[in-house]
């Protein structure tokens, strides 16, 4: 590997770290290779641009950097192909990587809250709710007790969704404080934790008053509250 390739890899490291953090927060979605490379480049450009702004504003307050030099991404990229030596300020890469991780949280917040689409809806230029899969949107929107219909085993689980999987071939859920019922809504047993792994068509999730009554009876709210208190006392 030549010197330029090594320097280029170091230069793009903040973008790689930023993208890793971002995917960890929002989940993994199918991407083409060129899209991931574009996202790495975006994180790199933004992180070095913010770093350059910080250095030019704070000056000598930023340790281990030369304030007279420009650390803009374009300048650093130009140096890679004009200098044949492996002289590269690793402190700059570390600073930029930290900024990139912070930017990942900001971008994740914008993505998860659908801020771009909400602005578009306010301006009446779109009716789309965003690119987030409805599986993710449901779990990020509703954080309450639900009914899981297991069509494969003809069972119903009443409990709280503690964890859910990213997009993939299987839908995976971890339920806590679970009550299990058969297809006739007859109570079977309780479980502290239930793990489910099913195909898309094998699960449905419900949150509505009618289904509460069909399983818990007319005093569903009281039963629900008592059930939760009992779990907390265990």
C-alpha positions as CSV (number, residue, x, y, z in Angstrom):
1,X,0.0,0.0,0.0
2,X,1.5,3.4,-1.0
3,X,1.8,6.4,1.2
4,X,-1.2,8.3,-0.5
5,X,-3.5,5.3,0.2
6,X,-2.5,5.2,3.9
7,X,-3.0,8.9,4.3
8,X,-6.3,8.8,2.5
9,X,-7.5,6.0,4.8
10,X,-6.6,8.1,7.8
11,X,-8.4,11.1,6.4
12,X,-11.6,9.1,5.9
13,X,-11.5,7.4,9.3
14,X,-13.7,10.1,11.0
15,X,-16.3,9.4,8.3
16,X,-16.2,5.7,8.9
17,X,-16.6,6.2,12.6
18,X,-19.4,8.6,12.2
19,X,-21.3,6.3,9.8
20,X,-20.8,3.3,12.2
21,X,-22.3,5.4,15.1
22,X,-25.2,6.6,13.0
23,X,-26.1,3.1,11.9
24,X,-25.9,1.9,15.5
25,X,-28.5,4.5,16.4
26,X,-31.0,4.3,13.5
27,X,-30.5,0.7,12.5
28,X,-29.1,-0.9,9.3
29,X,-30.9,-0.5,6.0
30,X,-30.1,-1.9,2.6
31,X,-27.5,0.3,0.9
32,X,-25.6,0.2,-2.3
33,X,-21.8,0.5,-1.9
34,X,-21.6,3.9,-3.5
35,X,-24.2,5.2,-1.0
36,X,-22.1,4.1,1.9
37,X,-19.0,5.7,0.4
38,X,-21.0,8.9,-0.1
39,X,-22.2,8.9,3.5
40,X,-18.6,8.4,4.7
41,X,-17.5,11.3,2.6
42,X,-20.3,13.5,4.0
43,X,-19.3,12.7,7.6
44,X,-15.7,13.3,6.8
45,X,-16.3,16.7,5.1
46,X,-18.6,17.9,7.9
47,X,-16.3,16.8,10.7
48,X,-13.2,18.4,9.3
49,X,-15.1,21.6,8.4
50,X,-16.4,21.9,11.9
51,X,-13.0,21.2,13.3
52,X,-11.4,23.8,11.1
53,X,-14.0,26.3,12.3
54,X,-13.3,25.5,15.9
55,X,-9.6,25.8,15.5
56,X,-9.9,29.1,13.6
57,X,-12.2,30.4,16.3
58,X,-10.5,29.2,19.5
59,X,-7.0,29.3,18.2
60,X,-4.4,28.5,20.9
61,X,-7.0,26.9,23.2
62,X,-7.0,23.8,21.1
63,X,-4.0,21.7,22.1
64,X,-1.6,19.9,19.7
65,X,-2.6,21.8,16.6
66,X,-1.0,24.6,14.5
67,X,-3.5,27.4,14.3
68,X,-1.9,28.9,11.2
69,X,-2.7,25.8,9.2
70,X,-6.0,25.0,7.5
71,X,-7.6,21.7,8.4
72,X,-10.4,22.0,5.8
73,X,-11.1,18.7,4.1
74,X,-10.2,20.0,0.7
75,X,-6.8,21.2,1.9
76,X,-6.0,17.9,3.6
77,X,-7.1,16.0,0.6
78,X,-4.8,18.1,-1.6
79,X,-1.9,17.4,0.7
80,X,-2.3,13.7,0.3
81,X,-1.6,13.7,-3.4
82,X,1.0,16.5,-3.4
83,X,3.3,15.2,-0.6
84,X,5.1,11.9,-0.8
85,X,5.9,11.7,3.0
86,X,3.8,10.0,5.7
87,X,3.6,13.2,7.8
88,X,0.1,13.3,9.0
89,X,-1.3,14.9,12.2
90,X,-3.1,12.1,14.0
91,X,-4.4,14.5,16.6
92,X,-6.5,16.1,13.8
93,X,-7.9,12.7,12.9
94,X,-8.8,12.0,16.5
95,X,-10.5,15.4,16.9
96,X,-12.4,15.0,13.7
97,X,-13.5,11.5,14.7
98,X,-15.0,12.9,18.0
99,X,-16.8,15.6,16.0
100,X,-18.1,13.0,13.5
101,X,-19.5,10.8,16.4
102,X,-21.4,13.9,17.7
103,X,-22.7,14.7,14.3
104,X,-23.9,11.1,14.0
105,X,-26.2,11.7,17.1
106,X,-27.5,14.9,15.5
107,X,-28.2,13.3,12.1
108,X,-29.8,10.3,13.9
109,X,-32.1,12.7,15.8
110,X,-33.1,14.4,12.5
111,X,-33.7,11.1,10.9
112,X,-35.7,9.4,13.7
113,X,-37.9,12.5,14.2
114,X,-38.5,12.9,10.4
115,X,-37.7,16.6,10.7
116,X,-37.0,17.0,7.0
117,X,-40.4,15.4,6.1
118,X,-42.2,17.3,8.8
119,X,-40.9,20.6,7.4
120,X,-42.0,19.4,3.9
121,X,-45.4,18.5,5.2
122,X,-45.8,22.0,6.8
123,X,-44.8,23.6,3.5
124,X,-47.2,21.2,1.7
125,X,-44.6,19.9,-0.7
126,X,-44.9,16.3,0.4
127,X,-47.2,13.8,2.2
128,X,-44.5,11.2,2.8
129,X,-43.7,10.3,6.3
130,X,-40.0,9.5,5.6
131,X,-37.9,6.6,4.6
132,X,-38.0,4.8,8.0
133,X,-39.5,1.4,7.8
134,X,-42.9,1.1,9.5
135,X,-41.5,-1.7,11.7
136,X,-39.0,0.8,13.2
137,X,-41.5,3.7,13.2
138,X,-44.0,1.7,15.2
139,X,-41.5,0.7,17.9
140,X,-40.0,4.2,18.1
141,X,-43.5,5.7,18.4
142,X,-45.3,3.4,20.8
143,X,-43.7,2.4,24.1
144,X,-46.5,0.7,25.9
145,X,-48.0,-2.7,26.6
146,X,-49.1,-4.5,23.5
147,X,-50.7,-7.6,22.2
148,X,-48.6,-9.8,19.9
149,X,-50.5,-12.3,17.8
150,X,-48.4,-15.3,17.0
151,X,-50.1,-16.7,13.9
152,X,-47.6,-19.6,13.7
153,X,-48.4,-21.0,17.1
154,X,-51.9,-19.5,17.5
155,X,-50.9,-17.7,20.7
156,X,-51.4,-14.2,22.0
157,X,-48.7,-12.5,24.2
158,X,-49.6,-9.5,26.3
159,X,-46.5,-7.7,27.6
160,X,-44.0,-4.9,27.0
161,X,-41.6,-4.9,24.0
162,X,-38.1,-4.6,25.5
163,X,-36.1,-5.0,22.3
164,X,-36.8,-5.3,18.6
165,X,-34.6,-6.3,15.7
166,X,-33.4,-4.2,12.7
167,X,-34.7,-4.9,9.2
168,X,-33.9,-8.5,8.1
169,X,-35.4,-11.7,7.0
170,X,-36.9,-12.4,10.4
171,X,-38.8,-10.2,12.9
172,X,-37.3,-10.6,16.3
173,X,-38.8,-9.4,19.6
174,X,-37.9,-9.6,23.3
175,X,-41.0,-9.3,25.5
176,X,-40.9,-8.8,29.2
177,X,-43.6,-9.3,31.9
178,X,-45.6,-11.5,29.5
179,X,-49.0,-13.2,29.9
180,X,-49.7,-15.9,27.3
181,X,-53.2,-16.7,25.9
182,X,-54.4,-19.3,23.4
183,X,-56.4,-18.6,20.3
184,X,-59.6,-18.6,22.3
185,X,-58.2,-15.9,24.6
186,X,-57.9,-18.3,27.5
187,X,-55.1,-17.6,29.9
188,X,-52.2,-20.1,29.8
189,X,-49.3,-18.9,31.8
190,X,-46.9,-16.0,32.7
191,X,-43.3,-15.6,31.6
192,X,-40.6,-13.1,32.7
193,X,-39.1,-12.9,29.2
194,X,-40.3,-14.2,25.8
195,X,-38.1,-14.2,22.7
196,X,-39.9,-14.4,19.3
197,X,-38.4,-14.9,15.9
198,X,-40.9,-15.1,13.1
199,X,-41.4,-14.3,9.4
200,X,-43.2,-11.1,8.5
201,X,-46.6,-12.7,8.1
202,X,-46.4,-14.7,11.4
203,X,-46.7,-11.7,13.8
204,X,-49.1,-8.8,14.3
205,X,-49.0,-6.2,17.0
206,X,-52.2,-4.6,18.4
207,X,-52.9,-1.7,20.7
208,X,-56.6,-1.1,21.1
209,X,-59.3,-1.1,23.7
210,X,-61.4,-3.8,22.1
211,X,-58.6,-6.3,22.2
212,X,-57.9,-5.5,25.8
213,X,-61.5,-6.3,26.7
214,X,-61.5,-9.5,24.7
215,X,-58.6,-10.8,26.7
216,X,-58.7,-9.1,30.1
217,X,-62.5,-8.5,30.4
218,X,-64.4,-5.3,31.0
219,X,-62.1,-4.2,33.9
220,X,-59.1,-4.3,31.6
221,X,-57.5,-1.1,32.9
222,X,-57.7,-2.3,36.5
223,X,-56.4,-5.8,35.6
224,X,-53.6,-4.2,33.5
225,X,-52.5,-2.0,36.4
226,X,-52.7,-4.8,38.9
227,X,-50.8,-7.0,36.6
228,X,-48.0,-4.5,36.2
229,X,-47.9,-3.9,40.0
230,X,-47.6,-7.7,40.6
231,X,-44.7,-7.9,38.2
232,X,-43.0,-5.1,40.0
233,X,-43.5,-6.8,43.3
234,X,-41.9,-10.1,42.1
